Amino acid sequence: MRKLLTAFLAAAMALGVSAPIASAAGERFVLISHAPDSDSWWNTIKNAIKIAGKQMDVTVEYRNPPTGDLADMARIVQQAAASKPDGIIVTIADFDVLKGPVTAAVDQGIPVITINSGTAKQSAALGALMHIGQPEYDAGYGAGLRAKKAGVKSFLCVNHYATNPASVERCRGFAKAIGADLKSSMIDSGQDPAEIKNKVLAYLTAHPKTDAILTLGPTSAHPTLAALDQAGLKGQIYFGTFDLSGQIAAAIKDGTIAFAIDQQPYLQGYLPVVLLTNYVRYGVLPSGNINSGPGFITKDNIGLVEKYAGVYR
């Protein structure tokens, strides 16, 4: 029997077929994000892992640093690895900060899939199986090209998570596309809604000829909408944003926001759970990384997705 099994495994390897691993439902995975508790955008990912966990018959725990502190996130990765889960899903909010704990988890034999922030190159350097996310610079550049066609030459990037290098890449891509200086075009707005609103108002007062605004998600988009309304500039400045919410959808419909960049967060939560389950159980995994975005939501297609905002989109 042992000779037959050895022959089977050898033949499978020769044919490039992964030998099946014994299936056992009930695996436990941990998804660790960089998002603070206040960031509602992650509700879609939380919904996705709940659905995927139920479908796959696995447990998926969501963990995050309450304030968004990356050093705290690194500790959470260490704690998750020490609990010996069947797999870890993690964002690469800052490669240098997370390199140690993530590679340590990989060295322990824990399969890791990276999502959302970071790049495919960084994911490979960490030893992860694959990366599922949106190329942030490319997304920002694509947004900038849209703005350039509309005549935009200057902009304000409202960066509510400036410590995350991926957020800077979004602003950098936009600046490159329209030929603007990034340093003078980007503000570290923080995450307090009142503070964001005041900083946007102050910037627009100091730079009255600003052609466009780019926000990086609902956290910065919602207070920026309030700022424009207060300043009487609603609909007068070209406005693009990353991600979707009910309020952003309404602003797209009334013409205040030109577009929202959809990175399909549902896929960033759902796919790694399904893929890790199949990898742990059967040793199968798709080849390569998965780009979940960017896609652009405009007035022309908002009707197709607005009812799913915050749940599946």
C-alpha positions in Angstrom: 0.0 0.0 0.0 2.8 2.4 0.9 4.5 1.7 -2.5 1.2 2.4 -4.3 0.8 5.7 -2.4 4.3 6.7 -3.1 3.9 5.9 -6.8 0.6 7.9 -6.9 2.3 11.0 -5.3 5.2 10.8 -7.7 2.9 10.6 -10.7 0.9 13.5 -9.4 4.0 15.7 -9.0 5.2 14.7 -12.4 1.9 15.8 -13.9 1.9 19.1 -11.9 -1.1 17.9 -9.9 -1.3 18.8 -6.2 -1.9 15.7 -4.1 -5.1 16.1 -2.0 -4.8 16.7 1.7 -7.3 15.2 4.0 -10.4 17.4 4.4 -11.5 18.5 7.9 -14.1 21.2 8.3 -13.8 23.7 11.1 -10.5 25.5 10.3 -9.8 28.8 11.9 -8.4 31.8 10.1 -7.6 35.3 11.3 -8.0 38.5 9.2 -6.0 41.4 10.5 -6.6 44.8 9.1 -4.9 48.2 9.8 -8.2 50.0 10.1 -9.3 51.8 13.2 -12.7 51.0 14.8 -14.1 54.2 13.3 -13.6 53.2 9.7 -17.0 51.9 8.5 -15.6 51.0 5.0 -14.4 47.7 6.5 -18.0 46.6 7.3 -18.1 45.1 3.7 -15.1 43.0 4.4 -16.5 41.9 7.7 -19.7 40.9 5.9 -17.7 39.0 3.3 -15.7 36.9 5.8 -18.9 36.1 7.7 -20.5 34.8 4.5 -17.4 32.9 3.3 -16.9 31.4 6.8 -20.4 30.1 6.8 -20.1 28.7 3.3 -16.8 27.0 3.9 -17.7 25.9 7.4 -14.7 27.7 9.0 -14.2 30.3 11.7 -12.8 33.6 10.6 -11.8 36.1 13.3 -11.5 39.8 12.5 -8.8 41.7 14.4 -7.6 45.3 14.1 -5.8 48.0 16.1 -8.7 50.1 17.6 -6.9 53.5 16.8 -5.2 52.3 13.6 -1.8 52.3 15.3 0.5 50.2 13.1 2.8 49.1 16.0 -0.3 47.8 17.6 -1.2 46.0 14.4 2.2 44.3 14.4 1.6 43.0 17.9 -1.8 41.7 16.8 -0.1 39.7 14.0 2.3 38.2 16.5 -0.5 37.3 18.9 -2.5 35.8 16.0 0.4 33.6 14.9 1.0 32.5 18.5 -2.6 31.2 18.6 -1.7 28.8 15.8 -4.5 29.5 13.3 -4.9 27.5 10.1 -4.2 30.7 8.1 -3.7 34.4 8.4 -5.1 37.2 6.1 -3.4 40.5 6.6 -3.1 43.9 5.0 0.4 45.4 4.2 -0.3 48.8 5.7 3.4 49.3 6.2 5.9 46.8 4.8 8.7 47.7 7.2 6.6 47.6 10.3 4.9 44.3 9.5 7.7 42.4 7.8 9.0 40.9 11.0 5.8 39.5 12.4 4.4 38.3 9.0 7.5 36.5 7.9 7.7 35.0 11.4 4.2 33.6 10.9 5.2 32.2 7.5 8.3 30.6 9.0 6.1 28.9 11.5 4.3 27.2 8.6 1.2 29.4 8.7 -0.2 30.1 5.2 -0.7 33.8 4.7 -2.6 35.7 2.1 -2.2 39.5 1.9 -5.1 41.8 1.0 -6.0 45.5 0.4 -2.9 47.6 1.2 0.5 46.8 -0.3 1.8 45.4 -3.5 2.2 42.0 -5.1 6.0 42.4 -4.9 5.8 43.2 -1.1 3.5 40.2 -0.6 6.0 37.9 -2.3 8.8 39.3 -0.2 6.8 38.5 3.0 6.5 34.9 1.8 2.7 35.1 1.4 0.9 32.8 -1.0 -0.7 35.7 -3.0 -2.0 39.2 -2.8 -5.6 40.3 -3.4 -6.1 44.0 -3.8 -6.0 47.1 -5.9 -2.8 48.5 -7.4 -3.1 51.8 -5.6 -0.8 54.0 -7.7 -2.5 52.7 -10.9 -5.9 53.5 -9.4 -4.9 57.0 -8.5 -3.3 57.5 -11.9 -6.5 56.3 -13.6 -8.5 58.7 -11.5 -6.2 61.5 -12.5 -6.5 60.8 -16.2 -10.3 61.2 -15.8 -9.8 64.5 -14.1 -7.3 65.6 -16.7 -9.9 65.1 -19.5 -12.2 67.4 -17.5 -9.5 70.1 -17.5 -8.2 69.6 -14.0 -4.6 70.9 -13.4 -4.5 71.3 -9.6 -6.1 69.3 -6.8 -6.3 68.6 -3.1 -5.8 65.1 -1.8 -7.5 64.6 1.5 -5.4 61.8 3.1 -7.1 60.6 6.2 -4.5 57.8 6.8 -1.2 59.4 5.8 0.8 56.8 7.8 -0.3 54.1 5.3 2.1 54.3 2.3 -0.7 52.9 0.1 -2.8 56.0 0.6 0.1 58.2 -0.5 0.4 56.2 -3.6 -3.2 57.0 -4.5 -2.5 60.7 -4.2 0.8 60.3 -6.1 -0.8 58.6 -9.0 -3.4 61.3 -9.4 -0.8 64.1 -9.1 1.4 62.4 -11.8 -1.6 62.1 -14.2 -2.5 65.8 -14.1 1.1 67.1 -13.7 0.7 68.5 -10.2 3.1 68.7 -7.3 2.2 66.0 -4.7 3.7 67.7 -1.6 1.7 70.9 -2.0 -1.5 69.1 -3.0 -1.9 66.6 -0.1 -2.9 67.2 3.5 -2.8 64.8 6.4 -6.4 65.3 7.5 -6.5 62.9 10.4 -9.7 60.9 11.0 -11.8 63.2 13.1 -14.8 64.4 10.9 -14.8 67.9 12.3 -11.0 68.2 11.9 -11.2 67.0 8.3 -13.9 69.5 7.5 -11.9 72.4 8.9 -8.7 71.4 7.2 -10.4 71.1 3.8 -12.0 74.5 4.3 -8.7 76.1 5.3 -6.9 74.6 2.3 -9.6 75.8 -0.1 -9.5 79.3 1.4 -5.7 79.4 1.0 -5.8 77.9 -2.5 -9.0 79.3 -4.1 -8.0 78.1 -7.6 -8.0 74.4 -6.7 -9.6 72.6 -9.6 -10.4 69.2 -7.9 -10.5 67.2 -4.7 -9.6 63.6 -4.2 -10.7 61.8 -1.1 -9.5 58.3 -0.1 -12.7 56.8 1.3 -15.9 57.6 3.3 -13.9 58.7 6.3 -12.6 61.7 4.4 -15.3 62.0 1.7 -18.2 62.6 4.1 -16.6 65.6 6.0 -15.3 67.0 2.6 -18.9 67.0 1.3 -19.9 68.9 4.4 -17.1 71.4 3.8 -18.1 72.0 0.2 -21.7 72.5 1.2 -20.7 75.0 3.9 -18.4 76.9 1.5 -21.0 77.1 -1.2 -18.8 75.1 -3.5 -20.9 72.0 -3.8 -20.9 70.9 -7.5 -18.4 73.6 -8.4 -15.2 71.6 -7.8 -14.4 68.4 -9.6 -14.6 65.7 -6.9 -13.5 62.1 -7.1 -13.2 59.6 -4.3 -12.1 56.1 -3.5 -14.6 53.6 -2.2 -18.4 53.7 -1.8 -21.0 54.5 0.9 -24.6 55.5 0.9 -23.7 59.1 1.2 -21.1 58.9 -1.6 -23.7 57.1 -3.8 -26.2 60.0 -3.2 -23.5 62.6 -4.1 -22.7 60.7 -7.3 -26.4 60.8 -8.3 -26.7 64.5 -7.6 -23.5 65.3 -9.5 -21.4 66.5 -6.6 -19.0 63.6 -6.9 -17.9 62.6 -10.4 -16.8 59.1 -9.6 -16.0 56.6 -6.9 -13.2 54.1 -7.3 -14.5 50.6 -6.4 -11.8 48.2 -5.3 -14.5 45.6 -4.5 -13.7 45.0 -0.8 -16.2 42.1 -0.7 -13.8 40.1 -2.9 -10.8 41.1 -0.6 -12.6 39.5 2.3 -14.4 36.6 0.6 -11.8 35.2 -1.7 -8.9 34.7 0.8 -11.2 32.7 3.1 -12.3 30.4 0.2 -8.8 30.1 -1.2 -7.2 29.4 2.2 -9.8 26.8 3.0 -9.1 24.9 -0.3 -5.4 25.3 0.2 -5.4 23.9 3.7 -7.8 21.1 2.8 -6.6 20.1 -0.6 -3.4 21.9 -1.4 -4.8 23.7 -4.3 -4.3 27.4 -5.0 -4.6 29.7 -8.1 -1.4 30.8 -9.7 -0.7 34.5 -9.4 -2.3 37.5 -7.6 -5.8 38.9 -8.0 -6.5 42.5 -8.7 -9.9 43.3 -7.2 -9.9 46.8 -8.7 -10.0 49.5 -9.8 -13.4 50.0 -11.2 -15.2 53.4 -11.6 -18.7 54.1 -10.3 -20.3 57.0 -12.0 -23.7 58.5 -12.5 -24.1 56.1 -15.4 -23.8 52.9 -13.4 -24.6 53.9 -9.8 -28.0 52.4 -10.0 -26.5 49.0 -10.4 -24.5 49.1 -7.2 -25.9 51.7 -4.7 -28.3 49.2 -3.0 -25.3 47.1 -2.1 -23.1 49.9 -0.7 -21.6 48.9 2.7 -22.7 45.3 2.3 -21.3 43.9 -0.9 -19.8 47.0 -2.6 
